């Protein structure tokens, strides 16, 4: 049996069809600040954990895990029974994939490594 890699929660991504209103609420209610990445994304600063807001249809917050070896982790979650909902893709800062665990929660795994 191989040693299991422990993976921690690194980021939480919120979706909002009303990005500016959500940003304004978080700023007023919680004192969070933001880095704007165009009209579609805000990086949350000061929330105690990495977070962001994506302009998108409403959905449950997306928990993002960080792994050193993205390809290996993709294999691990597939072997554990995950349904891959987005194959590995690049974004500014790294790469990630998304999956649903057998109970239906969607989760993402990212890595700073480039392909």
N, C-alpha and C positions, 0 to 999 in steps of 0.2 A: 504494500500500500504506500502511495506517495504522500508526502506532507502536503496538507491543504494550505493554499495561500489565503491569508486573512485579508479581507478587503473592507475598507471603511467608507462611510458616507462622506462625500466630499462636497456636494453641491445640491441645491434644490432649485428646480426651474418651474416657475409659475407660468401659466398661459392666461392671456386676457385678450378678448376682442376689443377692450377699451384700455389700451396700454397707458395712455396719459392719465386716465382717471385712476387706474391701479397704482401707478407710480406716485401720483399726488396723495393718494390715501396712505400708502406705506410711508411716505415722507412725513406726513402730518401725524399719523398715529404712532409710528415707531421711531421716527427720527433718522430713517435710513437715507443714504445718499446714493447717487447713481452715476454710472458712466454710460453715456448714450452711444450705441452702435447703430446709427441710422434710425430709420422710422420703425424698425421691426424688433429691436432688442435693447434691453437695459440690463446692465450688470449692477447688482445690488452691492452696496458698500456698507459695512457696519452692522450686519445682521447676525454676527457671531459664527456664521458658516457661509461659504460661498453660495451665492444665489443669483438668479436672473429672472427677468420677465420677458417672455416672448409674445409678440402680437400673434395670436392664434385663437382658434375656437376654444371655448372653455373646456378644460379637462382637469382631472386631479393633478396636483403638483407631481412633477417628475423627479424622483430621487436619482442622483447621479453618483456612482461609485467610481473610484480611481484605481486603476491597475497598471503595473509596470509593463506587462506584456499583453497587449490587447488581443492579439490573435489567440494566444493560449487561453485567455479568459473567455473568448467567444466559444472555443471548444468545450471549456468546462461547463458553461451554462447550457449549451446544447446537450451535452451528455447528461446533465441533471434534469432535463425535460423542458427547457425553455422554448418558447416560440419566438424566433427572431423577427422583429417587426421593422427594423432598419439595419441593413448590413453596415459594415464599417464605412464611415465617411469622414472626410477632413473638414475642419472648421478653423477659424483663426485661433491658434493656441494649441491645437492637437487634433486627435481623431476620436471617434466614438461609435458605438453601436447601441441599439435599443432592443429590448426583449420583453415578453410577458412571461412571468413565472406561472406555474400551473394554476394558481389561484386567481390569476387575471391581472395582478398589478403590473404596470409597465415600469421598467427600470432601465437606466442607461449606464454604460460603463465607458469611461474615457481614459485616455492616456496622453501625456505630453509628447510622446515619441512620434516622430514623423515616419511615413512609409519609405 
